[in-house]
Amino acid sequence: MKYINIYGYKRDFGKKAVRNIRLSGNIPCILYGKNINIPFYSSLESLRKIIYTVEIYNVVLKIEGHDKSINAIRKEIQFDPVKEKILHVDFYKIDKSKSITLEIPVKSFGRPIGVTKGGEYYSTVRKLKVKTSIDNMPEYIQFNIDSLDIGDKITVGDLYNNQYTILHPSHTLIANVKNTRTIIKGAPEEDNKEKEKDDKTKIK
């Protein structure tokens, strides 16, 4: 998992303090964890990389007033539903002795053999919930689709890994290759052409 450093500055609770932080162009944040609750703020520029991405980062927080850096993950981002501005970012302190659950991006690579035959590739899942320790948490789940023929599929059960647990039923569909309409309709059209040819032969 990638690491990123983010600097935070201490802040007070309360609507007025939060409003002033936003007016100054910064983002109110809070760090949660076992017996910990630290409000702080940071700049949009510092937070941009962990907000506008599907990737998961191990965030190293360096908060004013705290001597030690704190490892955390981004848990939730609150947006203004009208203006689409970032209102608040929540972080959760990592306990390396315990497992955590995160939504991890799914990536495929290759070109299905079924596509070269006229089929169409479908990806049905963008992220999967994964449970493991922070040290074993993957940046993404990747799989090869070269061997997928028309009618073939990949399910959660095909993505087994002994370093983490995917928290979805094993039959959950991840990707598949289907017939296109052209292929489905192609056979009858060919049959019709052959039939027309036979009819013309009979007329002669």
Secondary structure, 3 states (H helix, E strand, C coil): CEEEEEEEEECCCCHHHHHHHHHCCEEEEEEEECCEEEEEEEEHHHHHHHHCCCCCEEEEEEECCCCCCEEEEEEEEEECCCCCCEEEEEEEECCCCCCEEEEEEEEEECCCHHHHCCCEEEECCCEEEEEECCCCCCCCEEEECCCCCCCCEEEHHHHCECCEEECCCCCCEEEEEECCHHHHHHHHHHHHHHHHHHHHHHHC
